[in-house]
């Protein structure tokens, strides 16, 4: 029957039906902060040395030494492919998505957000598996050797999996964005 449990679920359903404002703010912050990170840090390995200001090159050196991330100093070809996707597919999307989520309630962002989040989650699974299981002893640049070092590096990449998964869940399950649910009710 009804009782307390069904009322609780109905309240949750009503909350989910409203525009998920806290998530939209999180997504806006994620996408807008991604623009400078991508331009100033992530794409450095694809560009000739000396193009970035010395302070940014030093920041990348500090990061790779601190978190033992050889992928950013000596990217394998598959990782470079992901970087090119970030440069040419994701980077143009970041300000568009940032705008949509900052404005709030933009249902048109659903399909592009599903494509983006699925793409990014797929690439991150490969990157996280590499971090967890690759033998870095043959890398020219020092990679993680201990489980603790692998987990520290994993913690840097993990938000770039978790937020896209939350975005995907929101786009697929939240009635505000799920146009198909609204059409079925009519």
C-alpha positions as CSV (number, residue, x, y, z in Angstrom):
1,X,0.0,0.0,0.0
2,X,0.6,3.7,0.3
3,X,1.9,4.7,3.6
4,X,5.0,6.7,4.4
5,X,7.2,5.1,1.8
6,X,5.2,5.9,-1.3
7,X,4.7,9.5,-0.1
8,X,8.5,9.8,0.2
9,X,9.0,8.5,-3.3
10,X,6.3,10.8,-4.6
11,X,8.1,13.8,-3.1
12,X,11.4,12.6,-4.6
13,X,9.6,12.3,-8.0
14,X,8.3,15.8,-7.7
15,X,11.8,17.1,-6.8
16,X,13.2,15.3,-9.8
17,X,10.6,16.8,-12.1
18,X,11.7,20.3,-11.3
19,X,14.7,21.7,-13.1
20,X,17.7,20.2,-11.3
21,X,19.2,23.6,-10.5
22,X,22.0,22.4,-8.2
23,X,23.1,20.0,-10.9
24,X,22.8,22.6,-13.6
25,X,25.1,24.9,-11.5
26,X,27.5,22.0,-11.0
27,X,27.5,21.2,-14.8
28,X,28.0,24.9,-15.7
29,X,31.0,25.1,-13.3
30,X,32.4,21.9,-14.8
31,X,32.1,23.1,-18.4
32,X,33.2,26.7,-17.9
33,X,36.2,25.7,-15.8
34,X,37.1,23.1,-18.4
35,X,37.8,25.8,-21.1
36,X,41.0,27.3,-19.4
37,X,42.1,23.9,-18.1
38,X,41.9,22.4,-21.6
39,X,43.6,25.4,-23.3
40,X,46.3,26.0,-20.8
41,X,47.1,22.5,-19.5
42,X,45.5,19.6,-21.3
43,X,46.5,20.5,-24.8
44,X,50.2,21.3,-24.1
45,X,51.4,17.9,-25.1
46,X,49.9,18.3,-28.6
47,X,51.6,21.7,-29.3
48,X,55.3,22.4,-30.0
49,X,57.4,23.2,-26.9
50,X,57.8,26.8,-26.2
51,X,54.3,27.9,-27.3
52,X,52.9,28.0,-23.8
53,X,54.3,30.6,-21.3
54,X,57.0,29.1,-19.1
55,X,54.8,29.4,-16.0
56,X,52.2,27.0,-17.7
57,X,54.9,24.6,-18.8
58,X,56.2,24.6,-15.2
59,X,52.7,24.0,-13.9
60,X,52.4,20.9,-16.1
61,X,55.9,19.7,-14.9
62,X,54.8,20.2,-11.3
63,X,51.6,18.3,-11.9
64,X,53.2,15.4,-13.7
65,X,55.9,15.1,-11.0
66,X,53.5,15.4,-8.1
67,X,50.9,13.0,-9.4
68,X,53.3,10.8,-11.4
69,X,51.3,11.2,-14.6
70,X,53.5,10.3,-17.6
71,X,50.4,10.4,-19.9
72,X,50.7,14.2,-20.0
73,X,54.5,14.2,-20.7
74,X,54.8,11.2,-22.9
75,X,51.3,10.5,-24.2
76,X,50.8,7.2,-26.1
77,X,49.1,7.5,-29.4
78,X,45.7,6.4,-28.1
79,X,45.9,9.1,-25.4
80,X,46.8,11.7,-28.1
81,X,43.7,10.6,-30.0
82,X,41.7,11.4,-26.8
83,X,43.5,14.8,-26.6
84,X,42.5,15.6,-30.2
85,X,38.9,14.7,-29.4
86,X,39.1,17.1,-26.4
87,X,40.5,19.9,-28.6
88,X,38.2,19.6,-31.6
89,X,35.0,18.0,-30.3
90,X,34.8,18.8,-26.6
91,X,36.3,22.3,-26.4
92,X,33.8,23.9,-28.7
93,X,31.0,22.2,-26.7
94,X,32.2,23.5,-23.3
95,X,31.0,27.2,-23.6
96,X,27.7,26.0,-25.2
97,X,27.0,23.6,-22.4
98,X,28.3,26.1,-19.8
99,X,25.8,28.7,-21.2
100,X,22.9,26.2,-21.3
101,X,23.4,25.0,-17.7
102,X,24.1,28.5,-16.4
103,X,20.9,29.8,-17.9
104,X,19.1,26.7,-16.7
105,X,16.1,24.8,-18.1
106,X,17.5,24.5,-21.6
107,X,16.0,21.2,-22.9
108,X,17.9,21.5,-26.2
109,X,21.1,20.5,-24.4
110,X,19.8,17.0,-23.7
111,X,21.1,15.2,-26.9
112,X,24.4,17.0,-27.1
113,X,25.0,16.3,-23.4
114,X,24.2,12.6,-23.8
115,X,26.7,12.4,-26.7
116,X,29.3,14.3,-24.8
117,X,28.9,12.4,-21.5
118,X,28.9,9.0,-23.3
119,X,32.0,9.9,-25.2
120,X,33.9,11.2,-22.2
121,X,32.9,8.3,-20.0
122,X,34.1,5.8,-22.6
123,X,37.5,7.6,-22.9
124,X,37.9,7.8,-19.1
125,X,37.3,4.1,-18.6
126,X,40.3,3.4,-20.9
127,X,42.4,6.1,-19.1
128,X,41.5,4.8,-15.6
129,X,42.2,1.2,-16.6
130,X,45.6,2.3,-17.9
131,X,46.4,4.1,-14.7
132,X,45.3,1.1,-12.6
133,X,46.9,-1.7,-14.6
134,X,49.7,-0.5,-16.8
135,X,53.4,-1.3,-16.1
136,X,54.9,2.1,-15.9
137,X,58.4,0.8,-15.2
138,X,59.4,1.2,-18.9
139,X,58.0,4.8,-19.2
140,X,60.6,7.5,-19.9
141,X,58.9,9.7,-17.4
142,X,58.1,8.4,-13.9
143,X,54.7,6.9,-13.6
144,X,52.8,5.6,-10.5
145,X,54.6,2.6,-9.0
146,X,52.7,1.9,-5.8
147,X,49.0,1.4,-5.3
148,X,48.8,4.7,-3.3
149,X,50.4,6.6,-6.3
150,X,48.0,5.0,-8.7
151,X,45.0,6.0,-6.5
152,X,46.4,9.5,-6.2
153,X,46.6,9.8,-10.0
154,X,43.2,8.1,-10.3
155,X,41.7,10.8,-8.0
156,X,42.7,13.5,-10.5
157,X,40.9,11.8,-13.4
158,X,37.9,10.4,-11.5
159,X,35.8,13.6,-11.4
160,X,36.0,13.7,-15.2
161,X,34.2,10.4,-15.2
162,X,31.8,11.0,-12.3
163,X,30.4,14.3,-13.5
164,X,29.8,13.1,-17.0
165,X,28.0,10.0,-15.6
166,X,25.9,12.3,-13.4
167,X,25.2,14.4,-16.5
168,X,24.2,11.3,-18.5
169,X,21.9,10.1,-15.6
170,X,20.3,13.5,-15.4
171,X,19.7,13.7,-19.1
172,X,18.2,10.2,-19.3
173,X,16.2,10.0,-16.1
174,X,15.1,13.5,-15.2
175,X,11.6,14.3,-16.5
176,X,12.6,17.9,-17.1
177,X,15.0,16.8,-19.8
178,X,13.4,13.6,-20.9
179,X,11.0,14.8,-23.7
180,X,10.0,11.2,-24.5
181,X,8.4,10.9,-21.0
182,X,6.3,14.0,-21.6
183,X,5.0,12.8,-25.0
184,X,4.0,9.4,-23.6
185,X,1.8,11.1,-20.9
186,X,-0.3,13.1,-23.4
